[in-house]
Amino acid sequence: MSAIFERYRLKAEVEDIVAEDIFQQQLFSEATHVETSTAHAKRVITGLQKRAGKDIEKWLKRVFLTEQPGTERLILHYVERQMESTVDVRKDAGDLKIRKLLQLYQQMGREVHRMHAFVRFQETPDGMYVALINPDFNCLPLLGDHFAARFPAMEWLIYDTKRHYGLHWDAATKRSSFITLTTNNDGNLRQLSAEMLAATETDYQELWNIYFKAVDIPERRNMKLHLQHVPKRYWKYLTEK
């Protein structure tokens, strides 16, 4: 949003918006570095809210966090169209770029829903409950409210091993915060080892596996239906898998 504000302030033609950590200088173009400005971003959001409704900030955040190539350019296209209109242009399914944004929003919604269903906490010896995730989209900032409401009385950490940061809930203060691990091994962190778990946690996992095997009926397995509800990329979160 800060970059889009600069586009209007400078009345500039924009070829693309690219994050600094992945930017590569092009031979026939000139780059303009834009510092993040909360005030400038808020002015853009306020203008959009007057034209498209109060929900537009959350809508754009979900789209942006998909981190798909070209998303920033699609958002710029949407803002340019919305600023010229008094009706919500998200309803214009005839615009291919708007339709792509709608698809990204829906895909993020499905990813968040599956994280709600498949995140599995494991207790550590110090009493914290830890869940490791590795989602396709950067959905961690969208999970806090759900898990804070569901587990307000326990201290938990959801850590994204792909993006190397986590969301920590402090049960004493009832506040969440983003953290990064100081260990050099977080890049190889895919699951918690037995040494990192409380003794009772491994007992519970063993009991769950026994129960799961007991209720399973091999003759009635329908793997096609099973994979529709529990895609294979989520199996790594599930003890029974």
Secondary structure, DSSP 8 states (H G I E B T S, - for coil): -HHHHHHHHHT---S----GGG----TT---------HHHHHHHHHHHHHHH-TTHHHHHHHHHTT--TTHHHHHHHHHHHHHT-SS-GGG-TTSHHHHHHHHHHHHHHHHHHHHHHH---EE-TTS-EEEEE--SS--GGGTHHHHHHHSTTS-EEEEETTTTEEEEEETTTTEEEEE----TTGGG--S--GGGS-HHHHHHHHHHHHHHHHH--GGG--HHHHHHHS-GGGGGG-TT-
